[in-house]
Amino acid sequence: MDIISQLQEQVNLIAHLAFNTVGTLQRDAPPNRLSPNYPEPPAHATEDGSNFSEQPKLMSTTLVKAAKQFDALVAALPISESGEEAQLKRISELQAENDAIGLELQKQLEAAEKELNQVQELFRQASDNCLNLKKPDDS
């Protein structure tokens, strides 16, 4: 897998972890009293009885590890030693190569379509000849 694909996978992982972390915190966080004017919020019971204070630490550690791995992938990207002018020249060369290959493929496609039409016409002629040679039923 190339480094760009790895970066994309890592970004997707970080987004996944961030959304899951926020969602879990919203779901499992104990309620807090916003103001003394409001009544005391009801107690929030966890289903599995796990300690809520450990959950954010574990999730944040996982998120930080994913971010560090992303940073390592970014650091592994090759540094462009050429200037903008050289990059534009390379882009032009690649575009010209792409155009030439595109023309060649178009020619091959047209030749293949022509050959297909010839084969279809020969098949039609052969089918017609077979039908013309068939003897009528003597019923």
C-alpha positions in Angstrom: 0.0 0.0 0.0 1.4 3.4 -0.9 2.0 6.1 1.7 -0.9 8.2 0.5 -3.3 5.3 1.0 -1.8 4.7 4.4 -2.3 8.4 5.3 -6.0 8.2 4.2 -6.5 5.1 6.2 -4.9 6.8 9.2 -7.1 9.9 8.8 -10.2 7.6 8.7 -9.0 5.8 11.8 -8.5 9.1 13.7 -12.0 10.3 12.6 -13.5 7.0 13.7 -11.8 7.1 17.1 -12.7 10.8 17.6 -16.4 10.2 16.9 -16.5 7.1 19.0 -14.7 8.9 21.9 -17.1 11.8 21.9 -20.1 9.6 21.5 -19.0 7.3 24.4 -18.3 10.3 26.6 -21.8 11.8 25.8 -23.4 8.5 26.5 -21.6 7.4 29.6 -20.6 10.6 31.4 -22.3 11.1 34.7 -24.7 14.1 34.8 -23.6 17.3 36.4 -25.7 19.9 38.1 -25.6 23.1 35.9 -26.8 25.5 38.5 -28.0 25.5 42.1 -31.4 26.6 40.8 -31.8 23.2 39.1 -32.6 20.0 41.0 -29.9 17.4 41.5 -29.7 15.2 38.3 -30.6 11.5 38.7 -27.8 9.0 39.2 -26.4 7.5 36.0 -26.0 3.8 36.3 -23.6 2.1 33.9 -24.7 -1.2 32.4 -21.4 -3.1 32.8 -20.4 -1.5 36.1 -17.1 -0.3 34.7 -15.4 2.7 36.1 -16.1 5.7 33.9 -12.9 7.5 34.9 -10.7 4.9 33.1 -12.6 5.0 29.9 -11.6 8.5 28.7 -7.9 7.8 29.6 -7.9 4.7 27.4 -9.7 6.4 24.5 -7.4 9.4 24.6 -4.4 7.1 24.7 -5.6 5.3 21.6 -6.4 8.6 19.8 -2.9 10.0 20.6 -1.2 6.8 19.3 -3.2 7.1 16.1 -2.2 10.8 15.7 1.5 9.9 16.4 1.3 7.2 13.7 -0.2 9.8 11.3 2.7 12.2 12.1 5.2 9.4 11.4 3.6 8.7 8.0 3.7 12.4 7.2 7.4 12.5 8.2 8.0 9.6 5.8 6.6 11.5 2.8 9.4 12.3 0.3 10.5 15.9 0.3 10.3 17.6 -3.1 13.8 18.8 -3.9 12.8 20.5 -7.1 11.1 23.8 -7.3 7.7 24.7 -8.5 8.9 25.2 -12.1 10.3 21.7 -12.2 7.1 20.3 -10.8 5.0 22.1 -13.4 7.4 20.8 -16.2 6.9 17.2 -14.9 3.2 17.7 -14.7 3.2 18.8 -18.4 5.3 15.8 -19.4 3.0 13.4 -17.6 -0.1 15.1 -19.2 1.5 14.8 -22.7 2.3 11.2 -22.0 -1.3 10.6 -20.8 -2.7 12.3 -23.9 -0.5 10.2 -26.2 -1.6 7.0 -24.5 -5.2 8.1 -24.6 -5.0 8.6 -28.4 -3.4 5.2 -28.8 -6.2 3.6 -26.7 -8.8 5.5 -28.8 -7.3 4.1 -32.0 -7.3 0.6 -30.6 -10.9 1.0 -29.5 -12.0 2.1 -32.9 -10.1 -0.8 -34.5 -11.7 -3.2 -32.1 -15.2 -1.8 -32.8 -14.6 -2.1 -36.6 -13.5 -5.7 -36.2 -16.5 -6.4 -34.0 -18.8 -5.0 -36.7 -17.1 -7.2 -39.3 -17.5 -10.3 -37.1 -21.2 -9.5 -36.5 -21.8 -9.1 -40.2 -20.1 -12.4 -41.0 -22.1 -14.1 -38.2 -25.3 -12.6 -39.7 -24.4 -13.8 -43.1 -23.6 -17.3 -41.8 -26.9 -17.4 -39.9 -28.8 -16.4 -43.0 -27.0 -19.0 -45.1 -27.8 -21.7 -42.6 -31.4 -20.7 -42.6 -31.5 -20.7 -46.4 -30.0 -24.2 -46.5 -32.5 -25.7 -44.1 -35.0 -27.9 -45.8 -38.7 -27.2 -45.3 -40.7 -29.7 -43.2 -42.6 -32.2 -45.3 -45.8 -31.9 -43.2 
